[in-house]
Amino acid sequence: MELVYPPVVALAKTMFRVLDMKIEIDGAEHIPATGGAVLASNHVSYLDFIFCGLGAQPAKRLVRFMAKDAVFRHKVSGPLMRGMRHIPVDRDAGAASFRAATQALKDGEVVGVFPEATISESFTVKELKSGAVRLARTAKVPLIPMAVWGPHRLWTKNHKKDLTKRHVPVIIKIGQAIEMPKGTSPDALTAILKERLSGLLDAAQRAYPEKPSGPDDRWWLPAHMGGTAPLPAAAAV
């Protein structure tokens, strides 16, 4: 029985209503109603897991996210993360995290992964780790790409947090599961995943209904769209 997750989802939805956030979910039909699946998303903010989880709500699925173990040790977030049965990732003991995620997938859970590992400061898709592909292949479940755009305006790396900002649009785009034919290497499949994520993110960025309010507000746009976010190479450094 889920005792923690549903109330947290209800609280998040209440906050979205209070802030009058304009949230658009496109492609939720690609998330299976039953059975395991890996949901692989881009990463632009500290709030991405909330919105990625929201993207699975039309399919009535609860997503178990893989997150660094420090979050589970925190006195406030720790009990919530454990109560929602998210999966801790200890980078010094990655095999245990991989086994736990694989078992969750085989048990029919949807597991959320951010294959960039850290927030992309360029607001483009960085180089990906191959873990999402390896998880989906090991557990024999669909690998579903997802892009989220907008939450970085509330809280992201190297910018002031503003969780009370109202009327912020958020676009969540979910793509079709990636085919994984036998004989295709994890690196090749990860390259396909990056291409799919980049396409979904580009579509979300171009569909976004708001523009910067002035020169000082261009920080949340990537450089190729006229923003002042660092170029991918500079952000990587």
N, C-alpha and C positions, 0 to 999 in steps of 0.2 A: 504493500500500500504506500502511495506517495503522500507523505505528511508535510513535507517542506516545500517541494517544488511548486505545486499549484498555488499556495498563498504568495510565494515570491513572484510568480507570473502575474497574479492578480494585482499585486502592489505595483509592479512595473507598468502594467496597463493603466492603472490609476494615475501614476505619475505622467505618463504620456498624455492623458486627457487633460490633466491640470496644466501642463505646459503647452497644450494645444499643438502637439507635434503632428505634422503631416506625413504619415508613414505609408509608403506604397510597397506592396509585396507583389512581385511578378515571377511566375514560374513555380509556385508552391506545389503545383500538380506533379512536379518531377520528384518530390519526396515520397517514397512509398508509404502507404498507410500501415503496413506491417513489415516486420523483418528488419534485419540489420542494414545499416548504410553508413558510409563515411561522408560527412558534410565538410567540404574543404573551402575555407573562406579566405579572402584577402584580409589585411589587418591594418586599419588606419587609426584606430582609437582604443582607449582602455574600456570602452563600452561595447565593443563589437560583439562579444559573446551574448549580451542581452538581446541585441537586434537579430543576430543569427538564430538565436533560440526562438524569437518572435516569428521569424520566417518559416519555422516548422509548425507553428500553431495551426494554420489552416488544415494541415494533414493530421492534426491532433497528436503530434509526436513531441516528446520531451527529449532534448538533446543533452547527452553527457559530454561535457567539454574536457579536453585534455588541457591542463594548466600547470604552471610551475608550482612545485610543492610548497614554496614560501607562502603562497596564498592560503594553503590548507593549514599552515602553522599560525596564521594570524588569529588573534583572539576573537575578532568579529566575523571575518569572512570564512575562517576555518570551519566552524560548525555548520554554516550555510552550505559551503561547498561539499562537505561530507554528507549532509542531509539530502542534497540534490543528486548525490552519487556521481559527482564529477570525478575525473581521473587525474590524480597527481602525477606530475612528471619530474622525476629526479634526474637531472642531466648526467649525474655520476653513476646512475643505475638505470639507464634507459631501457634495458631489456625487460625489467619488471613492469615498467609502464606500458611497454608494447604488449606484453602478455595480458595485462589487465584490460587494455583496450580491445585486443583481439577476442578475449572471452566475452566482453560486453557485446561486441558485434555478433558473435555466434549465439548469444542469448537473445538476439533480436533487437538490440538497442541501436539508436542513432548516435554516433560518436562525432563530435565536432572537433575539427583540427584547423589550426592556423599554420599552414606549411611554410610561411615566411619566417616563422618563429618569433620575430619581433615586429614592432610597428614600423611601417614604411613611412619614413619622414618625407619622401618625395611624393607620396600619395599615388605612386604607380606600383605595380606588382614587382616585388624584389625576386631574387633567385630563391627557388623553393627547396626545402628539404624533401627527401623522397619518402618520408614516413607515411604520409597519407596514402600514397600508391601502394606501399608495401602492406599497410594495414588492410586495405580493401582486397588486395590480392590474397593475402594469407587467410582472411576470414571468408573470402568468396562472397563479397557483398558489393553493391553498387558504390561507385565513387561519384559524388555529386558536387559540382562546383557552385560556389555562391559568391556574390560580390555585395558589399554594403558600402554606402556612401552617404555621408552626412553627420554621423555621430562625432567625427573628429572636430567639428565646430564646437562641441561641448567639452571634450576632454581628450587631448592627445599629447604626445611627447613634445616637450620643449615649448609648450604654449600654456597660457593660464587657463585653469579649469573654470568653467561656467556652467554648472548643472542647473541653473535657474533660467537660462536663456529660453525664451518662448518662441513658438512658431517655427522651429527648425525642421525643415523637411528631411526625411530619411528615405532613401530608395534601397530596396533589397531585391536583387535579381538572382534567381536560381536557374541553373542550366540543366540540360539533360545529362543523365549519367554518362560517364566516359567509358567507351568500350575498351576492354583490356584483353586483347587476343593473346593466346599463349605464344611464347617466344619473344614478345616485345619486352625490352629491358625496362626496369624501374626508372632509369634515367630518361628514356625516350617517353615513357608515359608521364613522367613529371614535367617534361617539356610541353607535352600536350595540355596538361593541367594548367601550366602557366599561361599558355596561349588562350585557353578558355576563360580563365580568371581575368586576364587582361581585356578580353573582348566584353565580358560582362561588366567590368568596372568602367570601361570606356562608354558603354551604353548608358550606365547609370549616371556618369558624370555629364554626358551630353543631354540627358533627359532632366537633369536637376533643374527645378523651377526658379531658383534664386541665383543672383549674381552678387559679387562683392559690392558692398555699399560705398566703397571708395578705395583709394590707393592703399591705405593702411589695412584694408580688409581682404587683400588679395592673398594672404598667407595660406588660406585653406584650399587654394587651387594649385594643381600641379603646374610646373613651368610650361609644359607644352600647350596649356590652355590659358596662358597669360598670367598665371599666378606667380607668387614669389617663393613657393616651396622649392627646396634645393633640387637640382637635377639628380637623377638616380646615382650617378657616379660619385657626386659630392656627398650625397646622403650616406652612401655605403662607407665612405671614408670616415 
